[in-house]
């Protein structure tokens, strides 16, 4: 298949990358711990829950971690576009009137220069964020071929990046927010390193594959990697069954899930002796009644974004390789991660959404007055 050749970095690019590697980004964000070789077991029980899209006897397709901010970033970009438009169309004309300077010519010239040099590029940047978030791809897929010992990274419209499984270095990455020393999010990366231990680049893309979602629990992140590792080394017959699998499209329930609080109502069973979930449900009710109005627009934006996004499609040759193992299907016995609404969730949905619309109506009446 056709692949993009890894370009050798110039002296200046290498200097910039090395300088940034030892700067605040490295100290505050990137923390790598080696996990040995891809042929060496981590000693963790493999777990493929909410990791796999499709698989067969020779090929495994997973995500690099669904974007939890999808739709939210696009909504922020849309607000930025609107703000830029207001500056350009509403504020700038105050310096002119009927084609003539309304104020001092120098002030008008400065305003126009600011529009051209700053406001227009910022507006285009926000527009790019909006279009990429709402009309990009649902996920950046990874496909593993255990027969050819290859890994393919989906990177959008250009050709996928091809990695050799046996040359990859697995690392556990910790991501600590710069203003916090408490929570460290963990994920496992497959990194293609050169002889000097630096990450190789394919054009502008680093040859790094991220496996699944980040987690506060390092063992959970490593268990996802172990699932992939055992698939490549031992085959699917040795893997435990998955409880859930991934889908690219969202469902209506995702709009009213409210950060997972709706799952509390779904999982609670009052007939179960000693049921203790009632306290959590009371807190969820109070939280969603008070703040649901702020959450609902972002949930709706995320739903629309995932519906508008394109599902990644692999080149024909990579799809043909997968046919060696039969039809690509979700893991056997697994249920979709996208749940549908059940009857006992309906009262909570009506209560939370009703409170949100009551707040919207109050805001609307306040603006009308």
C-alpha positions, 0 to 999 in steps of 0.5 A: 500500500502507499504510505507517506515517507517519514521526513527527516527533521531539519536542524531548526525543527529539531531544536524547537521540538527538543526545547519544547520537550523540556519546557512547561508542557513536559513538566506539567503534562507528559509523564511516560512510564515504559511497559516493556515490550509489546511481546511481554505481558503486563500482568493485568487482566485484559479488558475490552469494554467500551474499546472495540468497534469491530473485530474478526479473527485477524483484525481489531478496530478500536478508538483512540478515545472519543472526544468528550468535548465534541460539540462543545468546542464547535459551539464555542467556535460558533460563538467566536465567529458570531463575536468576530462578525459583530466586531467587523459589521457592527463596531467597525462601521462606526468609524465611517459614514457613507464612505467618508471618515466619521472620525480621524483618518488615523483612528479609522486606519488603525481600526481597519488594520486591527480588523484585517490583521487580528479580527479576520484571522481570529474569526477564520480560526473560530470558523475552522474549529466549528467546521472541524468539530461539527463536520469532522470525523466521529473518532480517530480509529486504530486498526490492528492486523495480527497476520501482517503485524501492522497498525494503521492510524486513521488521520483524516483525509490523508493516507493512514499512518502505518506502524510496525507492531513489533517496533512499537514501544508501549508507555503509560502516560500520565496527564496532570493539569498544570494547576493540580497535583491531585488527579492524574489521568492515565492512558497507554500509548504505542510510540514509534521511537528512533535510535535516539529515543525521540518520537518519529514524525510522519509529516506533521503527525507524531507516530503515536497511537493512543489506546482508548479513553483516559482514566484516573485508574492506571490499571484500567488503562493498562488493561485496555492495552493488554486486550490489544496486546493479547489479540496481536500476540495470542489471537481473539480466542484467548480474549475475555468477552466484552460487556460493551462495544462502541458505536459512532452515532449517538442516540437521543438518550445522550442528550438527556444523560446529564454527565451520567446522572441518568444512569443512576436512575436506570441502575437503581432497584428499589426492590433490592434489599439494602439499596443505597443508591437513593442518596446519589439519586437525590443529589443527581436530582438537585444538581440537574434541576439547578444546573441542567439548563447549563448542561443541556445545550452542550449535550445537544451540541454534542449530539448534533456534532456526532450526527453530522460527523463522518464515519471514518472509511479505510482505503480499499487495500486495508479493508481487503486485508481485514476480509482475511478474517471474515466479516468485521463485527462487534465483539460477540456477546457485547451490548452497545454502549449507546443505551436507549431510554427505558420507562423508569428514566422518563420521570427524571428526564421530564423533571430535569428538562422541564426545569431547564426550559423553565429557566430558558423561559425566565431568561426569555421573558427578562430579555423581552421586558 
